[in-house]
Structure formats: structure tokens, C-alpha cells
Amino acid sequence: MLWGTNGTAQALGPDGASSIAVGSARNVVGGLVLVGVAATRGRLWQGARDLPRRPLILAAAATAAYQLCFFGGVRLAGVAIGTVVGVGSGPVWGGLLGWLGRGERPGGRWAVATALALSGAILLATTTSDGDPVDLAGIVLALGAGLTYAAFALWSKDLTDDHDPDLVMTWVFALSGLLLLPVGLAAGVEPLMSGDGLAMVLWLGVFSLAASYLLFGRGIAGVAVATATTLSLAEPLTAATLGVVVLEEQLTAAAVTGMVLVFAGLAVLALRPRATRSIPPPDL
């Protein structure tokens, strides 16, 4: 739900801020907050040397790419369509990567939940569009956001299987923040230094990143990759609700139906979770 505030926060921010600068600033501020929290608890370095380097670096690179793809997709395709395509494609990518990378077989419950939620997400996207042609580059970026998020979930799962989730999230976002810092500076941070810009960056960094990923890290430690990505479909539901309440967007009956379908998909997955079965990935 915290992730669902991203589009609204960007819409309320300064018009001149580039999506690259916004995504980079979110990651840098959020990474600093996570490092600060870990340091005050005396847990910044405890166990850090034991974290496997390969999945740590890959997870950091994936989440850095996600910031750029997501905010770019939202900027070009629009908040509703960019969010729905980006997050809605996550379960598909997540189920595939979870199968190929970890041998997780999502099962029938995941398929039903994903079908319901994706159907609702498509309704939300088509009914909130203003009728103009959708920017193809925005769709591609949004699909890239879904893929990089699923990759982040996969490699984060590898880390949280054997290590403290808070420690994992802290170091993943600290490293990704270092990767994005020069990118954000090159994109230009002047619009972010205004009152609206600072408010946007603080919300995105502290709440929609630091707080949300601490919750995510603890949650993904106990569920499959496919389950985690499907539950994340609460994001477009939240984004649509904020669009109505905060941005005063109009929802049609079809959009309300879409929200109900997304909620139904989440309920199917969450009310009676079933353990996944491990099978070898196919030969490629």
C-alpha cells in the first residue's frame, strides 16, 4: 500500500523534476534512512560480511533499475497505466523467475489469484486513461519495472532465506543508492530542492521505500517469490483509491469492478496460503 503512493506523490511534486532524478532521490534517501536505522540499533555491520556478494549486488542493481524504469514508465504512460503495467506484470515475471531460479512451482492458487488481480488491474488501467494513445516507450519501461522488481524479489529471497531481512534490505538499498547517486545528480536535482520537491522526496524515501521495504523484507522471508509479487498488486488498488481521494480522478463502474477483482485476487492468495513445491527448472 505504501508503494501505491508513489504515483500520487510524483504528481503532487514539482513539474520540472525528471523521473530519473525522482527515482534516484527516492533510493538515495531511503537507503540513508535504512542505514541510519541499522546504525542506531548497532546492527549495520553485524552479519554484513556474511551476506553472499553475488545475490546482494544483483538485488541492488535490480532495484536501482526498477526506480528508473518505474518512474519513467509512470511519467510517459501515465500514473494509472504505468503503475498497473509495471506492478501487474510483476506476478508473471515473479512466477517465471521463481520457477527458473528457485524451482518454485506456484500452483493453482497463485494462477487464480494472479488472473483475478490482473483482470482488475487491466480494468483500472483502461478506465482511468484519458483516451490518448499510450506511449509505447512508457509501456516498455513499465514492463521493465515489473521484470526488475521480480528479479529484486528473487535475489532478496535468496538473501533472506539465511540472513536477517532488515540487514538484507539495508545493504541492498545502500548499494543501490550508491549506484543511483551519480545518475540522479547528472539528471538534475534543482527542482527537488523546492518545498514541494523536498516533501515529495522525503515521503518517497522515508515511507514508500524505507518503511515499506523493511516490511517487505520480513514478509518475503516467509512466502514464495510468486506470492510476494502477487500480493504487491495491492499497489494499483491503493494508487486508484488515492487518485480519487487526493487527485480527484473520476472512477467509472468498470474501474470499481477492477478494484473488487484486485481485492478478490489478494484474498484468494492471502486467506489460505499453501506451501509451494520445488521442482527442477526446465532445460533451456
MARFIBA-999096 format. One line per field, with one value per residue (C-alpha): residue number from 1; residue in three letters; x, y, z. Coordinates in steps of 0.001 Angstrom, whole numbers. Layout:
<pts>
i: NUM|...
aa: ALA|...
x: X|...
y: Y|...
z: Z|...
</pts>
This chain:
<pts>
i: 1|2|3|4|5|6|7|8|9|10|11|12|13|14|15|16|17|18|19|20|21|22|23|24|25|26|27|28|29|30|31|32|33|34|35|36|37|38|39|40|41|42|43|44|45|46|47|48|49|50|51|52|53|54|55|56|57|58|59|60|61|62|63|64|65|66|67|68|69|70|71|72|73|74|75|76|77|78|79|80|81|82|83|84|85|86|87|88|89|90|91|92|93|94|95|96|97|98|99|100|101|102|103|104|105|106|107|108|109|110|111|112|113|114|115|116|117|118|119|120|121|122|123|124|125|126|127|128|129|130|131|132|133|134|135|136|137|138|139|140|141|142|143|144|145|146|147|148|149|150|151|152|153|154|155|156|157|158|159|160|161|162|163|164|165|166|167|168|169|170|171|172|173|174|175|176|177|178|179|180|181|182|183|184|185|186|187|188|189|190|191|192|193|194|195|196|197|198|199|200|201|202|203|204|205|206|207|208|209|210|211|212|213|214|215|216|217|218|219|220|221|222|223|224|225|226|227|228|229|230|231|232|233|234|235|236|237|238|239|240|241|242|243|244|245|246|247|248|249|250|251|252|253|254|255|256|257|258|259|260|261|262|263|264|265|266|267|268|269|270|271|272|273|274|275|276|277|278|279|280|281|282|283|284
aa: MET|LEU|TRP|GLY|THR|ASN|GLY|THR|ALA|GLN|ALA|LEU|GLY|PRO|ASP|GLY|ALA|SER|SER|ILE|ALA|VAL|GLY|SER|ALA|ARG|ASN|VAL|VAL|GLY|GLY|LEU|VAL|LEU|VAL|GLY|VAL|ALA|ALA|THR|ARG|GLY|ARG|LEU|TRP|GLN|GLY|ALA|ARG|ASP|LEU|PRO|ARG|ARG|PRO|LEU|ILE|LEU|ALA|ALA|ALA|ALA|THR|ALA|ALA|TYR|GLN|LEU|CYS|PHE|PHE|GLY|GLY|VAL|ARG|LEU|ALA|GLY|VAL|ALA|ILE|GLY|THR|VAL|VAL|GLY|VAL|GLY|SER|GLY|PRO|VAL|TRP|GLY|GLY|LEU|LEU|GLY|TRP|LEU|GLY|ARG|GLY|GLU|ARG|PRO|GLY|GLY|ARG|TRP|ALA|VAL|ALA|THR|ALA|LEU|ALA|LEU|SER|GLY|ALA|ILE|LEU|LEU|ALA|THR|THR|THR|SER|ASP|GLY|ASP|PRO|VAL|ASP|LEU|ALA|GLY|ILE|VAL|LEU|ALA|LEU|GLY|ALA|GLY|LEU|THR|TYR|ALA|ALA|PHE|ALA|LEU|TRP|SER|LYS|ASP|LEU|THR|ASP|ASP|HIS|ASP|PRO|ASP|LEU|VAL|MET|THR|TRP|VAL|PHE|ALA|LEU|SER|GLY|LEU|LEU|LEU|LEU|PRO|VAL|GLY|LEU|ALA|ALA|GLY|VAL|GLU|PRO|LEU|MET|SER|GLY|ASP|GLY|LEU|ALA|MET|VAL|LEU|TRP|LEU|GLY|VAL|PHE|SER|LEU|ALA|ALA|SER|TYR|LEU|LEU|PHE|GLY|ARG|GLY|ILE|ALA|GLY|VAL|ALA|VAL|ALA|THR|ALA|THR|THR|LEU|SER|LEU|ALA|GLU|PRO|LEU|THR|ALA|ALA|THR|LEU|GLY|VAL|VAL|VAL|LEU|GLU|GLU|GLN|LEU|THR|ALA|ALA|ALA|VAL|THR|GLY|MET|VAL|LEU|VAL|PHE|ALA|GLY|LEU|ALA|VAL|LEU|ALA|LEU|ARG|PRO|ARG|ALA|THR|ARG|SER|ILE|PRO|PRO|PRO|ASP|LEU
x: 0|2896|4212|810|1528|4420|2404|379|3493|5170|2012|1986|5710|7376|6588|10186|11618|12744|11705|15382|16030|12892|13686|17316|16466|13916|16501|19295|17143|15573|18973|20291|17288|17772|21479|20666|18115|20527|23366|21304|20377|24015|23231|24711|27846|26665|26402|27117|30292|28306|25938|26613|28107|26514|22803|23452|24945|22308|19455|20957|21341|17778|16196|18268|16980|13451|13491|14399|12004|9024|9156|9984|7060|4673|5879|5400|2388|549|154|-2658|-1373|2290|1527|-801|1514|4599|3136|621|3357|5312|3490|4011|7723|7887|6285|8610|11786|10805|10415|13621|15771|14498|12465|9273|6053|3372|394|-3290|-3998|-1336|-2731|-6298|-5213|-2988|-5709|-8253|-5863|-4517|-8045|-8869|-5617|-6384|-9813|-8253|-5794|-8276|-10925|-8617|-6972|-7940|-8281|-4975|-2627|-446|3245|4959|8214|6282|4796|8236|9677|6736|7265|10940|9880|7853|10803|13391|11080|10602|14380|14865|12330|14099|17568|16229|14565|17918|19379|16531|16441|19538|20041|18217|15654|16311|20030|19401|17113|19535|22520|20577|19299|22547|24364|21628|21659|25371|24688|21953|23590|25692|22758|20436|22993|23536|19768|19498|18203|17352|13542|13761|15169|11843|9347|7174|10242|11656|8287|7952|11468|11092|7804|9141|12399|11230|7800|7361|10876|12485|9371|7803|10889|11527|8026|8683|11933|10221|7285|9234|11220|8097|6494|7383|8541|5320|3220|5163|4788|1066|386|2118|-877|-2335|-269|-2541|-5573|-4055|-2973|-6506|-8009|-5584|-6320|-9976|-9489|-6389|-6147|-9947|-9908|-13252|-13860|-16405|-18350|-15782|-12987|-14814|-15209|-11460|-10721|-13007|-11224|-7806|-9017|-10511|-7191|-5355|-7942|-7616|-3866|-3717|-6569|-5422|-1789|-362|3273|4941|6508|10045|10714|13745|13606|13235|16274|16862
y: 0|2361|1661|2741|6313|6730|7994|10434|11776|12338|14036|16414|17150|19800|19603|20142|17129|14341|10765|9773|12372|11377|7660|8229|10610|8148|5381|7534|8990|5631|3947|6596|6097|2324|2732|5193|2870|-65|2044|3312|-283|-1329|-3787|-2126|-4255|-7247|-10100|-7865|-9765|-12987|-11715|-13515|-10972|-12142|-12006|-8820|-6995|-8364|-7337|-3841|-3493|-4747|-2275|586|-304|-583|3015|4329|2061|2630|6405|6686|4448|6409|9686|8568|6250|7978|7134|4597|2716|2898|1580|-1158|-2433|-2230|-3857|-6029|-7722|-8450|-11698|-13073|-12293|-13419|-16790|-17383|-16297|-18155|-21337|-20896|-19530|-21398|-24310|-22866|-24120|-21509|-23836|-23310|-20808|-18432|-18792|-17979|-15076|-13624|-13961|-12157|-9404|-8855|-8663|-5981|-4178|-4077|-2607|28|997|1174|3084|5746|6525|9848|8207|9384|6803|5117|5935|2702|3671|4120|634|-871|908|-235|-3841|-3408|-2237|-5432|-7575|-5786|-5878|-9622|-10049|-7997|-10215|-13359|-12329|-10803|-14121|-15847|-13496|-13530|-17335|-17379|-13778|-11103|-9390|-5915|-6312|-7525|-4606|-2104|-3222|-3775|-203|1273|-210|723|4259|4483|3287|5893|8894|9969|9199|11463|14277|14099|14272|17478|17899|21619|21084|18735|21481|23364|22890|20546|18716|18118|16975|14530|13136|12724|10875|8644|7908|7517|5953|4449|2968|2616|1698|-382|-2456|-3211|-4687|-6359|-7933|-9525|-10639|-12217|-14288|-16411|-16627|-17680|-15188|-15614|-14991|-11850|-10358|-11156|-9606|-6500|-5978|-4054|-1188|-345|-675|1893|4111|4153|5000|7880|9088|9514|10922|13087|13836|13927|11488|10004|6243|4508|1402|-650|832|-73|-3599|-3659|-2710|-5501|-8026|-6953|-7315|-10733|-11895|-10782|-12512|-15807|-15753|-14499|-16205|-19810|-19832|-23140|-24150|-24227|-27352|-27378|-28906|-28648|-25782|-26798|-27329|-24279
z: 0|689|-2807|-4133|-3037|-5494|-8449|-6349|-4649|-8024|-9364|-6401|-6739|-8898|-12619|-13682|-11859|-14196|-13490|-13295|-10590|-8657|-8723|-7813|-4947|-3557|-3470|-2038|760|1552|1633|4031|6322|6369|7128|9920|11494|11381|12795|15750|16545|16320|13526|10472|10322|12331|9872|6853|5939|5793|3097|-220|-2611|-5862|-4891|-2892|-5879|-8256|-5939|-5596|-9365|-9935|-7525|-8956|-12421|-11054|-9789|-13228|-15129|-12846|-12582|-16274|-17183|-14969|-16446|-20057|-19858|-17021|-13331|-13757|-16797|-15774|-12289|-13473|-16225|-14009|-10929|-12764|-14781|-11592|-10703|-14196|-14097|-10451|-11111|-14061|-12262|-9094|-11150|-13146|-10323|-7258|-8544|-7005|-8538|-7765|-8161|-8943|-6161|-7492|-11026|-9925|-7718|-10418|-13080|-10890|-9866|-13375|-14763|-12239|-12927|-16658|-15958|-13731|-16455|-19315|-17369|-15963|-19303|-20929|-24322|-25800|-27366|-24763|-25090|-26217|-24503|-21272|-21594|-22260|-19228|-17090|-18203|-17353|-13899|-13442|-14525|-12378|-9366|-9783|-10116|-6955|-5158|-6369|-5214|-1997|-1260|-1712|901|3433|3446|5658|6834|8807|6493|7936|7319|3762|2867|4406|2372|-856|-808|472|-2513|-4991|-3597|-4346|-7890|-8432|-6746|-9774|-12088|-10131|-9928|-13682|-14276|-12233|-8689|-8741|-8969|-5982|-3764|-3659|-841|-2910|-4146|-682|643|-2247|-1835|1931|1552|-1209|611|4204|3830|363|387|3831|5800|3027|2279|5939|5931|2570|3759|6737|4620|1774|4275|4795|1345|-2192|-4823|-6817|-3698|-2806|-6271|-6423|-3026|-4338|-6629|-3689|-5127|-8107|-5828|-3477|-6361|-7805|-4417|-3909|-7420|-6471|-2968|-3456|-7174|-7669|-10569|-11619|-11402|-13600|-12659|-14600|-12506|-9286|-10663|-11315|-7714|-6486|-8715|-7423|-3845|-4652|-6059|-2941|-743|-2638|-2150|1435|3275|2822|1697|572|611|-2771|-4222|-5519|-8915|-11177|-13690|-17341|-19507|-21669
</pts>
